[in-house]
Amino acid sequence: MTIAVGAVAGLSLTACSSSGSTGSGTESTSGKTPTEALAAAVHNISNGNAESFQLSIKPDDAMIAAMNKDNKGDPQSAAIVKSVFGNGGIVVKFTASSSKPLKDLKPGENPNVEFDITAGGTDLMDMRSVAGALYAKVNVPQFLQFSGKSASSVTSQLGQVPPDFQAPLQALMADKWVGVSAQDLKGLEQMAQTLGQGDLGSSPTSASSTSAGSQMLGNVESELMKALTQDATVTDKGSGQYQVTGKVKTIGQDLLQAMGPVLNSVPGKSKADIDKMRSGLNSVPDSENITFDIWVKSNQISELQVDLAQFLPSTQTGGGHLPIDAKFSQSAGSVSAPSDVTNIDVQKLLSAFGSGL
């Protein structure tokens, strides 16, 4: 699944009947209607030189138990689910930074980006793309534990690895940074294009994934704009709080479309879970409305929370809750290259593979 936070001050979600509240079209103190003010706040997401988007999920005990129904007879999988979601849930954070406002970047100008995943209070993966170079730190022992293997079973085999690659593998096993230079990444992409493997650029380990990653905030912005302004009624509650009301089916699909790319990036059954939510939304009566609150700070949307359990059949939730909390911040620090990096020599790697063919 995806992303964690526990209680979020000021954001509540309430399912309403078909007679749910409707928003006001009167102008706010800024001279804009509530819909226009919220649209501006969403549009301002990429106004700064740096922006972070954090998506969190922390299901309650009842939901965790429901998620484990499919794991009966598999205590290891059940224990993993409980460990991951029972201690802070999962947090996915995407950060982009540039020397100028992100919205002013032209085609071919890519920001530095960082993608970090934390689960159960443990950092699972941190990837950065800085000036075309790629850096990664992966909690290999934790991933091995998820798969039922021990770190010792892998470290005992390191002696069989060519000497040039023992250092990077040892660094990964020790949860330290490894890196690939911008020149090597560019060479890999050119080689992939020559071999007809043009999809290398869509891989999270390629340099051009920076471009795809830099579009994430833009995609979130456009889908949120649709969910919160085109398909909903907005009421200004004052003090930066806006109430959004609309059809459960329509708003739910919009929100899943906005958050889906981030949710799908999390290892596990994320895609299957999202598909279940979409399926559940299709069975919701057209008359059912939803009302939730959005908070705006410094003319920028700052937080939104939705309980995804309401989009699932009750038989799949056990009466539990699956809150998703999305946070936006323009106070994010610049993404920079990490220190103490063990570099991977791609040319030697390719030579080793070639000699083994």
Contacts in CASP RR format, 6 or more apart in sequence:
PFRMAT RR
TARGET T0000
AUTHOR 0000-0000-0000
METHOD contacts of the structure
MODEL  1
MTIAVGAVAGLSLTACSSSGSTGSGTESTSGKTPTEALAAAVHNISNGNA
ESFQLSIKPDDAMIAAMNKDNKGDPQSAAIVKSVFGNGGIVVKFTASSSK
PLKDLKPGENPNVEFDITAGGTDLMDMRSVAGALYAKVNVPQFLQFSGKS
ASSVTSQLGQVPPDFQAPLQALMADKWVGVSAQDLKGLEQMAQTLGQGDL
GSSPTSASSTSAGSQMLGNVESELMKALTQDATVTDKGSGQYQVTGKVKT
IGQDLLQAMGPVLNSVPGKSKADIDKMRSGLNSVPDSENITFDIWVKSNQ
ISELQVDLAQFLPSTQTGGGHLPIDAKFSQSAGSVSAPSDVTNIDVQKLL
SAFGSGL
1 57 0 8 1.000
1 59 0 8 1.000
1 67 0 8 1.000
1 85 0 8 1.000
1 90 0 8 1.000
1 263 0 8 1.000
1 266 0 8 1.000
1 268 0 8 1.000
1 269 0 8 1.000
1 270 0 8 1.000
1 273 0 8 1.000
1 322 0 8 1.000
2 55 0 8 1.000
2 56 0 8 1.000
2 57 0 8 1.000
2 90 0 8 1.000
2 92 0 8 1.000
2 259 0 8 1.000
2 262 0 8 1.000
2 263 0 8 1.000
2 265 0 8 1.000
2 266 0 8 1.000
2 270 0 8 1.000
2 324 0 8 1.000
3 54 0 8 1.000
3 55 0 8 1.000
3 56 0 8 1.000
3 57 0 8 1.000
3 89 0 8 1.000
3 90 0 8 1.000
3 91 0 8 1.000
3 92 0 8 1.000
3 262 0 8 1.000
3 263 0 8 1.000
3 266 0 8 1.000
3 324 0 8 1.000
3 325 0 8 1.000
4 56 0 8 1.000
4 57 0 8 1.000
4 58 0 8 1.000
4 88 0 8 1.000
4 89 0 8 1.000
4 90 0 8 1.000
4 91 0 8 1.000
4 118 0 8 1.000
4 120 0 8 1.000
4 325 0 8 1.000
5 54 0 8 1.000
5 56 0 8 1.000
5 58 0 8 1.000
5 91 0 8 1.000
5 323 0 8 1.000
5 325 0 8 1.000
5 327 0 8 1.000
6 56 0 8 1.000
6 58 0 8 1.000
6 88 0 8 1.000
6 323 0 8 1.000
6 325 0 8 1.000
8 303 0 8 1.000
8 305 0 8 1.000
8 323 0 8 1.000
8 325 0 8 1.000
10 241 0 8 1.000
10 293 0 8 1.000
10 295 0 8 1.000
10 303 0 8 1.000
11 292 0 8 1.000
11 293 0 8 1.000
11 294 0 8 1.000
11 295 0 8 1.000
11 303 0 8 1.000
11 304 0 8 1.000
11 305 0 8 1.000
11 325 0 8 1.000
12 292 0 8 1.000
12 293 0 8 1.000
12 305 0 8 1.000
13 290 0 8 1.000
13 291 0 8 1.000
13 292 0 8 1.000
13 293 0 8 1.000
13 305 0 8 1.000
13 306 0 8 1.000
13 307 0 8 1.000
13 310 0 8 1.000
13 323 0 8 1.000
14 290 0 8 1.000
14 291 0 8 1.000
14 292 0 8 1.000
15 248 0 8 1.000
15 288 0 8 1.000
15 289 0 8 1.000
15 290 0 8 1.000
15 291 0 8 1.000
15 310 0 8 1.000
16 245 0 8 1.000
16 288 0 8 1.000
16 289 0 8 1.000
16 290 0 8 1.000
16 291 0 8 1.000
17 288 0 8 1.000
17 289 0 8 1.000
18 287 0 8 1.000
18 288 0 8 1.000
18 289 0 8 1.000
20 245 0 8 1.000
20 289 0 8 1.000
20 291 0 8 1.000
21 235 0 8 1.000
21 243 0 8 1.000
21 245 0 8 1.000
21 291 0 8 1.000
22 233 0 8 1.000
22 245 0 8 1.000
23 34 0 8 1.000
23 233 0 8 1.000
23 234 0 8 1.000
23 235 0 8 1.000
23 243 0 8 1.000
23 245 0 8 1.000
24 34 0 8 1.000
24 235 0 8 1.000
24 236 0 8 1.000
25 33 0 8 1.000
25 34 0 8 1.000
25 35 0 8 1.000
25 234 0 8 1.000
26 33 0 8 1.000
26 34 0 8 1.000
27 33 0 8 1.000
28 34 0 8 1.000
28 37 0 8 1.000
28 236 0 8 1.000
30 37 0 8 1.000
32 40 0 8 1.000
33 234 0 8 1.000
34 234 0 8 1.000
34 235 0 8 1.000
34 236 0 8 1.000
34 242 0 8 1.000
35 229 0 8 1.000
35 233 0 8 1.000
35 234 0 8 1.000
37 234 0 8 1.000
37 236 0 8 1.000
37 242 0 8 1.000
37 296 0 8 1.000
38 228 0 8 1.000
38 229 0 8 1.000
38 234 0 8 1.000
38 242 0 8 1.000
38 244 0 8 1.000
38 294 0 8 1.000
38 296 0 8 1.000
38 301 0 8 1.000
39 225 0 8 1.000
39 228 0 8 1.000
39 229 0 8 1.000
40 299 0 8 1.000
41 294 0 8 1.000
41 296 0 8 1.000
41 299 0 8 1.000
41 300 0 8 1.000
41 301 0 8 1.000
42 221 0 8 1.000
42 224 0 8 1.000
42 225 0 8 1.000
42 228 0 8 1.000
42 229 0 8 1.000
42 301 0 8 1.000
43 221 0 8 1.000
43 225 0 8 1.000
44 299 0 8 1.000
44 300 0 8 1.000
44 301 0 8 1.000
45 51 0 8 1.000
45 217 0 8 1.000
45 218 0 8 1.000
45 220 0 8 1.000
45 221 0 8 1.000
45 300 0 8 1.000
45 301 0 8 1.000
45 328 0 8 1.000
46 101 0 8 1.000
46 102 0 8 1.000
46 103 0 8 1.000
46 217 0 8 1.000
46 218 0 8 1.000
46 221 0 8 1.000
47 101 0 8 1.000
47 102 0 8 1.000
47 103 0 8 1.000
47 300 0 8 1.000
47 330 0 8 1.000
48 101 0 8 1.000
48 102 0 8 1.000
48 103 0 8 1.000
48 330 0 8 1.000
49 97 0 8 1.000
49 98 0 8 1.000
49 99 0 8 1.000
49 100 0 8 1.000
49 101 0 8 1.000
49 102 0 8 1.000
49 334 0 8 1.000
50 95 0 8 1.000
50 96 0 8 1.000
50 97 0 8 1.000
50 98 0 8 1.000
50 102 0 8 1.000
50 330 0 8 1.000
50 331 0 8 1.000
50 332 0 8 1.000
50 333 0 8 1.000
50 334 0 8 1.000
50 335 0 8 1.000
51 95 0 8 1.000
51 96 0 8 1.000
51 97 0 8 1.000
51 102 0 8 1.000
51 217 0 8 1.000
51 328 0 8 1.000
51 329 0 8 1.000
51 330 0 8 1.000
51 332 0 8 1.000
52 93 0 8 1.000
52 94 0 8 1.000
52 95 0 8 1.000
52 96 0 8 1.000
52 327 0 8 1.000
52 328 0 8 1.000
52 329 0 8 1.000
52 332 0 8 1.000
52 333 0 8 1.000
53 93 0 8 1.000
53 94 0 8 1.000
53 95 0 8 1.000
53 216 0 8 1.000
53 217 0 8 1.000
53 220 0 8 1.000
53 262 0 8 1.000
53 326 0 8 1.000
53 327 0 8 1.000
53 328 0 8 1.000
54 91 0 8 1.000
54 92 0 8 1.000
54 93 0 8 1.000
54 94 0 8 1.000
54 325 0 8 1.000
54 326 0 8 1.000
54 327 0 8 1.000
54 329 0 8 1.000
55 91 0 8 1.000
55 92 0 8 1.000
55 93 0 8 1.000
55 259 0 8 1.000
55 262 0 8 1.000
55 263 0 8 1.000
55 324 0 8 1.000
55 325 0 8 1.000
55 326 0 8 1.000
55 327 0 8 1.000
56 89 0 8 1.000
56 90 0 8 1.000
56 91 0 8 1.000
56 92 0 8 1.000
56 324 0 8 1.000
56 325 0 8 1.000
56 326 0 8 1.000
56 327 0 8 1.000
57 85 0 8 1.000
57 89 0 8 1.000
57 90 0 8 1.000
57 308 0 8 1.000
57 322 0 8 1.000
57 323 0 8 1.000
57 324 0 8 1.000
57 325 0 8 1.000
58 85 0 8 1.000
58 86 0 8 1.000
58 88 0 8 1.000
58 89 0 8 1.000
58 90 0 8 1.000
58 323 0 8 1.000
59 67 0 8 1.000
59 85 0 8 1.000
59 86 0 8 1.000
59 89 0 8 1.000
59 309 0 8 1.000
59 320 0 8 1.000
59 321 0 8 1.000
59 322 0 8 1.000
59 323 0 8 1.000
60 320 0 8 1.000
60 321 0 8 1.000
61 86 0 8 1.000
62 317 0 8 1.000
62 318 0 8 1.000
62 319 0 8 1.000
62 320 0 8 1.000
62 321 0 8 1.000
63 309 0 8 1.000
63 317 0 8 1.000
63 318 0 8 1.000
63 319 0 8 1.000
63 320 0 8 1.000
63 321 0 8 1.000
63 322 0 8 1.000
64 81 0 8 1.000
64 82 0 8 1.000
64 85 0 8 1.000
64 86 0 8 1.000
65 318 0 8 1.000
66 316 0 8 1.000
66 317 0 8 1.000
66 318 0 8 1.000
66 319 0 8 1.000
66 320 0 8 1.000
67 81 0 8 1.000
67 85 0 8 1.000
68 77 0 8 1.000
68 78 0 8 1.000
68 81 0 8 1.000
68 82 0 8 1.000
71 77 0 8 1.000
71 78 0 8 1.000
71 81 0 8 1.000
72 78 0 8 1.000
76 148 0 8 1.000
80 146 0 8 1.000
83 120 0 8 1.000
84 90 0 8 1.000
84 119 0 8 1.000
84 120 0 8 1.000
85 120 0 8 1.000
86 120 0 8 1.000
87 120 0 8 1.000
87 121 0 8 1.000
88 120 0 8 1.000
88 121 0 8 1.000
89 119 0 8 1.000
89 120 0 8 1.000
89 121 0 8 1.000
90 117 0 8 1.000
90 118 0 8 1.000
90 119 0 8 1.000
90 120 0 8 1.000
90 266 0 8 1.000
91 116 0 8 1.000
91 117 0 8 1.000
91 118 0 8 1.000
91 119 0 8 1.000
92 115 0 8 1.000
92 116 0 8 1.000
92 117 0 8 1.000
92 262 0 8 1.000
92 263 0 8 1.000
92 265 0 8 1.000
92 266 0 8 1.000
93 114 0 8 1.000
93 115 0 8 1.000
93 116 0 8 1.000
93 117 0 8 1.000
93 118 0 8 1.000
94 113 0 8 1.000
94 114 0 8 1.000
94 115 0 8 1.000
94 116 0 8 1.000
94 213 0 8 1.000
94 216 0 8 1.000
94 217 0 8 1.000
94 262 0 8 1.000
95 113 0 8 1.000
95 114 0 8 1.000
95 116 0 8 1.000
95 332 0 8 1.000
95 333 0 8 1.000
95 335 0 8 1.000
96 102 0 8 1.000
96 111 0 8 1.000
96 112 0 8 1.000
96 113 0 8 1.000
96 114 0 8 1.000
96 213 0 8 1.000
96 214 0 8 1.000
96 217 0 8 1.000
96 335 0 8 1.000
97 111 0 8 1.000
97 112 0 8 1.000
97 113 0 8 1.000
97 332 0 8 1.000
97 333 0 8 1.000
97 334 0 8 1.000
97 335 0 8 1.000
98 105 0 8 1.000
98 109 0 8 1.000
98 111 0 8 1.000
98 112 0 8 1.000
102 111 0 8 1.000
102 214 0 8 1.000
102 217 0 8 1.000
105 111 0 8 1.000
105 214 0 8 1.000
108 211 0 8 1.000
110 129 0 8 1.000
110 132 0 8 1.000
110 210 0 8 1.000
110 211 0 8 1.000
110 214 0 8 1.000
111 210 0 8 1.000
111 214 0 8 1.000
111 335 0 8 1.000
112 128 0 8 1.000
112 129 0 8 1.000
112 130 0 8 1.000
112 131 0 8 1.000
112 210 0 8 1.000
112 334 0 8 1.000
112 335 0 8 1.000
112 336 0 8 1.000
113 128 0 8 1.000
113 129 0 8 1.000
113 210 0 8 1.000
113 213 0 8 1.000
113 214 0 8 1.000
113 335 0 8 1.000
114 126 0 8 1.000
114 127 0 8 1.000
114 128 0 8 1.000
114 129 0 8 1.000
114 335 0 8 1.000
115 125 0 8 1.000
115 126 0 8 1.000
115 127 0 8 1.000
115 128 0 8 1.000
115 204 0 8 1.000
115 213 0 8 1.000
115 265 0 8 1.000
116 123 0 8 1.000
116 125 0 8 1.000
116 126 0 8 1.000
116 127 0 8 1.000
117 123 0 8 1.000
117 124 0 8 1.000
117 125 0 8 1.000
117 126 0 8 1.000
117 265 0 8 1.000
117 266 0 8 1.000
117 267 0 8 1.000
118 124 0 8 1.000
122 139 0 8 1.000
122 142 0 8 1.000
123 137 0 8 1.000
123 139 0 8 1.000
123 175 0 8 1.000
124 138 0 8 1.000
124 139 0 8 1.000
124 142 0 8 1.000
124 143 0 8 1.000
124 267 0 8 1.000
125 136 0 8 1.000
125 137 0 8 1.000
125 138 0 8 1.000
125 139 0 8 1.000
126 136 0 8 1.000
126 137 0 8 1.000
127 134 0 8 1.000
127 135 0 8 1.000
127 136 0 8 1.000
127 137 0 8 1.000
127 204 0 8 1.000
128 134 0 8 1.000
128 135 0 8 1.000
128 136 0 8 1.000
128 335 0 8 1.000
128 336 0 8 1.000
128 337 0 8 1.000
128 338 0 8 1.000
129 135 0 8 1.000
129 207 0 8 1.000
129 209 0 8 1.000
129 210 0 8 1.000
130 335 0 8 1.000
130 336 0 8 1.000
130 337 0 8 1.000
131 182 0 8 1.000
131 337 0 8 1.000
132 182 0 8 1.000
132 185 0 8 1.000
132 207 0 8 1.000
132 210 0 8 1.000
133 179 0 8 1.000
133 180 0 8 1.000
133 181 0 8 1.000
133 182 0 8 1.000
133 185 0 8 1.000
133 207 0 8 1.000
133 337 0 8 1.000
134 179 0 8 1.000
134 180 0 8 1.000
134 185 0 8 1.000
134 205 0 8 1.000
134 206 0 8 1.000
134 207 0 8 1.000
135 177 0 8 1.000
135 178 0 8 1.000
135 179 0 8 1.000
135 337 0 8 1.000
135 338 0 8 1.000
135 341 0 8 1.000
136 177 0 8 1.000
136 178 0 8 1.000
136 179 0 8 1.000
136 205 0 8 1.000
137 172 0 8 1.000
137 175 0 8 1.000
137 176 0 8 1.000
137 177 0 8 1.000
137 178 0 8 1.000
137 338 0 8 1.000
138 172 0 8 1.000
138 175 0 8 1.000
139 175 0 8 1.000
140 151 0 8 1.000
140 154 0 8 1.000
140 172 0 8 1.000
140 173 0 8 1.000
140 175 0 8 1.000
141 151 0 8 1.000
141 173 0 8 1.000
141 175 0 8 1.000
143 267 0 8 1.000
144 150 0 8 1.000
144 151 0 8 1.000
144 153 0 8 1.000
144 154 0 8 1.000
146 267 0 8 1.000
151 173 0 8 1.000
154 173 0 8 1.000
155 173 0 8 1.000
158 166 0 8 1.000
158 169 0 8 1.000
158 170 0 8 1.000
158 173 0 8 1.000
159 166 0 8 1.000
161 169 0 8 1.000
162 348 0 8 1.000
162 352 0 8 1.000
164 345 0 8 1.000
164 348 0 8 1.000
164 349 0 8 1.000
164 352 0 8 1.000
165 344 0 8 1.000
165 348 0 8 1.000
165 349 0 8 1.000
165 352 0 8 1.000
167 342 0 8 1.000
168 178 0 8 1.000
168 179 0 8 1.000
168 342 0 8 1.000
168 343 0 8 1.000
168 344 0 8 1.000
170 342 0 8 1.000
171 177 0 8 1.000
171 178 0 8 1.000
171 342 0 8 1.000
172 178 0 8 1.000
176 340 0 8 1.000
176 342 0 8 1.000
177 338 0 8 1.000
177 339 0 8 1.000
177 340 0 8 1.000
177 341 0 8 1.000
177 342 0 8 1.000
178 341 0 8 1.000
178 342 0 8 1.000
178 343 0 8 1.000
178 344 0 8 1.000
179 341 0 8 1.000
179 342 0 8 1.000
179 343 0 8 1.000
179 344 0 8 1.000
180 205 0 8 1.000
180 343 0 8 1.000
180 344 0 8 1.000
180 346 0 8 1.000
181 343 0 8 1.000
181 346 0 8 1.000
182 207 0 8 1.000
184 344 0 8 1.000
184 345 0 8 1.000
184 346 0 8 1.000
184 347 0 8 1.000
185 206 0 8 1.000
185 207 0 8 1.000
185 346 0 8 1.000
186 207 0 8 1.000
187 346 0 8 1.000
188 200 0 8 1.000
188 206 0 8 1.000
188 346 0 8 1.000
189 200 0 8 1.000
189 201 0 8 1.000
189 206 0 8 1.000
189 207 0 8 1.000
189 208 0 8 1.000
192 198 0 8 1.000
192 199 0 8 1.000
192 200 0 8 1.000
192 201 0 8 1.000
193 200 0 8 1.000
200 206 0 8 1.000
201 207 0 8 1.000
201 208 0 8 1.000
201 209 0 8 1.000
201 212 0 8 1.000
202 208 0 8 1.000
202 209 0 8 1.000
202 212 0 8 1.000
203 209 0 8 1.000
204 265 0 8 1.000
216 261 0 8 1.000
216 262 0 8 1.000
219 258 0 8 1.000
219 261 0 8 1.000
220 258 0 8 1.000
220 259 0 8 1.000
220 262 0 8 1.000
223 254 0 8 1.000
223 255 0 8 1.000
223 257 0 8 1.000
223 258 0 8 1.000
224 254 0 8 1.000
224 255 0 8 1.000
224 258 0 8 1.000
224 301 0 8 1.000
224 304 0 8 1.000
226 254 0 8 1.000
227 244 0 8 1.000
227 251 0 8 1.000
227 252 0 8 1.000
227 254 0 8 1.000
227 255 0 8 1.000
227 258 0 8 1.000
228 234 0 8 1.000
228 244 0 8 1.000
228 294 0 8 1.000
231 246 0 8 1.000
231 247 0 8 1.000
231 250 0 8 1.000
231 251 0 8 1.000
231 254 0 8 1.000
232 244 0 8 1.000
232 245 0 8 1.000
232 246 0 8 1.000
232 251 0 8 1.000
233 244 0 8 1.000
233 245 0 8 1.000
233 246 0 8 1.000
234 242 0 8 1.000
234 243 0 8 1.000
234 244 0 8 1.000
234 245 0 8 1.000
235 242 0 8 1.000
235 243 0 8 1.000
235 245 0 8 1.000
236 242 0 8 1.000
237 243 0 8 1.000
237 293 0 8 1.000
240 295 0 8 1.000
240 296 0 8 1.000
240 297 0 8 1.000
241 293 0 8 1.000
241 294 0 8 1.000
241 295 0 8 1.000
241 296 0 8 1.000
242 293 0 8 1.000
242 294 0 8 1.000
242 295 0 8 1.000
242 296 0 8 1.000
243 291 0 8 1.000
243 292 0 8 1.000
243 293 0 8 1.000
243 294 0 8 1.000
244 251 0 8 1.000
244 291 0 8 1.000
244 292 0 8 1.000
244 293 0 8 1.000
244 294 0 8 1.000
245 289 0 8 1.000
245 290 0 8 1.000
245 291 0 8 1.000
246 289 0 8 1.000
246 290 0 8 1.000
246 291 0 8 1.000
247 286 0 8 1.000
247 288 0 8 1.000
247 289 0 8 1.000
247 290 0 8 1.000
248 281 0 8 1.000
248 284 0 8 1.000
248 288 0 8 1.000
248 289 0 8 1.000
248 290 0 8 1.000
248 310 0 8 1.000
248 311 0 8 1.000
249 281 0 8 1.000
249 282 0 8 1.000
249 284 0 8 1.000
249 286 0 8 1.000
249 288 0 8 1.000
251 290 0 8 1.000
252 281 0 8 1.000
252 290 0 8 1.000
252 306 0 8 1.000
252 311 0 8 1.000
253 278 0 8 1.000
253 281 0 8 1.000
255 306 0 8 1.000
256 274 0 8 1.000
256 277 0 8 1.000
256 278 0 8 1.000
256 281 0 8 1.000
256 311 0 8 1.000
259 324 0 8 1.000
259 326 0 8 1.000
260 274 0 8 1.000
263 270 0 8 1.000
263 273 0 8 1.000
263 274 0 8 1.000
264 270 0 8 1.000
264 271 0 8 1.000
264 274 0 8 1.000
276 312 0 8 1.000
276 316 0 8 1.000
277 308 0 8 1.000
277 311 0 8 1.000
277 312 0 8 1.000
280 311 0 8 1.000
280 312 0 8 1.000
280 313 0 8 1.000
281 311 0 8 1.000
283 313 0 8 1.000
284 311 0 8 1.000
290 310 0 8 1.000
292 304 0 8 1.000
292 305 0 8 1.000
292 306 0 8 1.000
294 301 0 8 1.000
294 303 0 8 1.000
294 304 0 8 1.000
295 301 0 8 1.000
295 302 0 8 1.000
295 303 0 8 1.000
295 304 0 8 1.000
296 302 0 8 1.000
298 330 0 8 1.000
300 328 0 8 1.000
300 330 0 8 1.000
301 328 0 8 1.000
302 327 0 8 1.000
302 328 0 8 1.000
302 329 0 8 1.000
303 325 0 8 1.000
303 326 0 8 1.000
303 327 0 8 1.000
303 328 0 8 1.000
304 325 0 8 1.000
304 326 0 8 1.000
305 323 0 8 1.000
305 324 0 8 1.000
305 325 0 8 1.000
305 326 0 8 1.000
306 323 0 8 1.000
306 324 0 8 1.000
307 321 0 8 1.000
307 322 0 8 1.000
307 323 0 8 1.000
307 324 0 8 1.000
308 322 0 8 1.000
308 323 0 8 1.000
308 324 0 8 1.000
309 317 0 8 1.000
309 319 0 8 1.000
309 320 0 8 1.000
309 321 0 8 1.000
309 322 0 8 1.000
312 322 0 8 1.000
END
